[in-house]
């Protein structure tokens, strides 16, 4: 994975994240943008840079996120 930032920069960004609420977005296969509010956001690893968020199986947006490969 090529990242435009290093582990200290990623750590600093995560340190500024005051609460566990964020917006997660993805693009559906048809090009439609899908987003949701997630209150289950956590840091997992600096190397590689990983975060974790959770989505209920019954969520209407689950099909898009289950098939997606990139999230923002």
Secondary structure, DSSP 4 states (H G I P E B T S, - for coil): ---SS-HHHHHHHHHT--SS-EEEEEE-TTS-EEEEEES--EEEETTTTEEE----TT-TTHHHHHH-S---
